[in-house]
Every structure is written in C-alpha cells, then in structure tokens.
C-alpha cells in the first residue's frame, strides 16, 4: 500500500523547515494518536523509515497459551 504526498517547505525569517503530511487513512490503520513521538531513520537516499517508540500491540499477533 502506498500514499503519494508532496514535501512542503516553510521559510521563516531565521530558518527553513520541510514538512511531510502523514495520510489520515494510514494513521487510523496504525492507530496513531495526536502528539505521539516518532523518529525518522535514514536508510539511503531513497528510503526513510518512520519508527514508533511506543506502538500499541498488534491485534493480528497470536497470543501463546501458557499451561
């Protein structure tokens, strides 16, 4: 699954920043919450990896039963 988005540049008096919008559909599927901390990791010139420090547990993972 892929979502296309554009880089945005914000130029201020003393600085310039780039912004990337995260699609709401993807955020909902991943159960992101407002203000959640994430970290970008640069793999190479084509690949950025967004890492969540505290992701909720996956509902798809099977739980192991203990005896």
N, C-alpha and C positions, 0 to 999 in steps of 0.2 A: 504494500500500500504506500502511495506517495502523495504528497501535497506540495503544490508549487506555491512559492511566495517570493516576494522581492525584498532585497535589502533596502533599508531606509537610512538615510544619512541626516543627522541633526547637527547643524552647525550653530554653535553659540559663540559669544564674544571671545571666550578664552579656551574653548575646547570643541572637539568634534566627536560624535559617537555614531556607531552603526546599530541599528535595531533589526531584529528578525521577529516577525509575529508568529506565534505558535497557533495553528488552527484549532478552533474550539472543539471540533469533532474529535481530533486526536487527543486533546486534553481531557475530554469527557471519557473517552475509551480507556485512558490510562489513569483515570481518577485523580487528576491533579487538583490541588487546592490553591486558592489565591495566597500568595506570599510564600509558597513552597520554595525552598532553596534547591537550586540545581547547579551543576558545574559543567562547563564545556571542556572537552578534551580534544586536542588536535591530533588526528592520526596522520594526515598528509594534506596536501593542497586541495584535495577533493573531498575529504571526509572529516566532518566534525561529529563528535559523539556527545550527546547530552546525557549526563549521569545524574540520577536521583540519589540523594543521600539517604532518604527515609521513605522508600516506596511501600505502599500497602501490600500485604501478601496477595499472591495471585489466587483467584478463585478456581483456576484450572489445575493447579498442582494437587495431586492426590496426597491425602494425609495417610501416613503409615499407622496402622493399628498396632498398639502395644498389647502384649499378653500379660 
